[in-house]
Amino acid sequence: MKTAETTNWTTLLATKKCQRTLYNFAVGKASVSQTTKALAFSEGAGEFRQLVRTHGATYARRLTRKALRYRGLSI
């Protein structure tokens, strides 16, 4: 049985730059590759790549919108 992987949103949303980048991804202003490049060398880069690999781009956008909304971050 495969265990469920969870995303560490605290790491992904640690800085304002990451929040802005993920917001643009969530609303469709940025693609997966653009977001990956923008998050490169940040602490959340691996977490974002894992999110997309695990769930796919469409569901990753939905999860990102949900995470931003739950934290009250401009969505």
C-alpha positions as CSV (number, residue, x, y, z in Angstrom):
1,M,0.0,0.0,0.0
2,K,1.3,3.4,-0.9
3,T,1.3,6.0,1.8
4,A,-0.1,9.4,1.2
5,E,2.4,12.2,0.7
6,T,1.6,15.6,2.1
7,T,2.9,18.9,1.0
8,N,4.8,21.1,3.5
9,W,3.0,24.4,2.7
10,T,4.9,26.2,5.4
11,T,8.1,25.7,3.5
12,L,6.5,26.5,0.2
13,L,5.0,29.7,1.4
14,A,7.9,30.9,3.6
15,T,8.8,34.1,1.7
16,K,6.8,36.8,-0.1
17,K,8.6,35.9,-3.4
18,C,7.4,32.2,-3.1
19,Q,3.9,33.4,-2.2
20,R,3.7,35.7,-5.2
21,T,5.1,32.9,-7.5
22,L,2.7,30.3,-6.2
23,Y,-0.2,32.8,-6.5
24,N,0.7,33.3,-10.2
25,F,0.8,29.6,-10.7
26,A,-2.5,29.0,-8.9
27,V,-4.4,31.6,-11.0
28,G,-2.9,30.4,-14.3
29,K,-0.5,33.3,-15.0
30,A,2.5,31.0,-14.8
31,S,3.2,27.5,-16.1
32,V,4.8,24.7,-14.2
33,S,8.1,25.2,-15.8
34,Q,8.0,29.0,-15.1
35,T,7.1,28.4,-11.5
36,T,9.8,25.7,-11.1
37,K,12.4,28.2,-12.5
38,A,11.2,31.0,-10.3
39,L,11.4,28.7,-7.2
40,A,14.9,27.3,-8.1
41,F,17.4,27.4,-5.2
42,S,14.7,28.2,-2.7
43,E,13.7,25.9,0.1
44,G,10.4,25.1,-1.4
45,A,11.7,24.1,-4.9
46,G,11.8,20.4,-4.2
47,E,8.5,20.5,-2.4
48,F,6.9,22.1,-5.5
49,R,8.4,19.6,-7.9
50,Q,7.2,16.8,-5.7
51,L,3.7,18.3,-5.6
52,V,3.5,18.5,-9.4
53,R,5.0,15.1,-9.9
54,T,2.6,13.5,-7.4
55,H,-0.7,15.2,-8.4
56,G,-0.2,16.7,-11.9
57,A,-0.4,20.3,-12.9
58,T,-4.2,20.8,-12.8
59,Y,-4.7,19.3,-9.3
60,A,-1.5,21.1,-8.1
61,R,-3.1,24.4,-9.1
62,R,-6.2,23.5,-7.2
63,L,-4.3,22.5,-4.1
64,T,-2.2,25.7,-4.3
65,R,-5.4,27.9,-4.5
66,K,-6.8,26.0,-1.5
67,A,-3.6,26.5,0.5
68,L,-3.5,30.2,-0.3
69,R,-7.1,30.7,0.5
70,Y,-6.8,28.8,3.9
71,R,-4.0,31.1,4.8
72,G,-5.7,34.3,3.6
73,L,-2.9,35.1,1.1
74,S,-4.4,37.3,-1.7
75,I,-6.7,34.9,-3.5
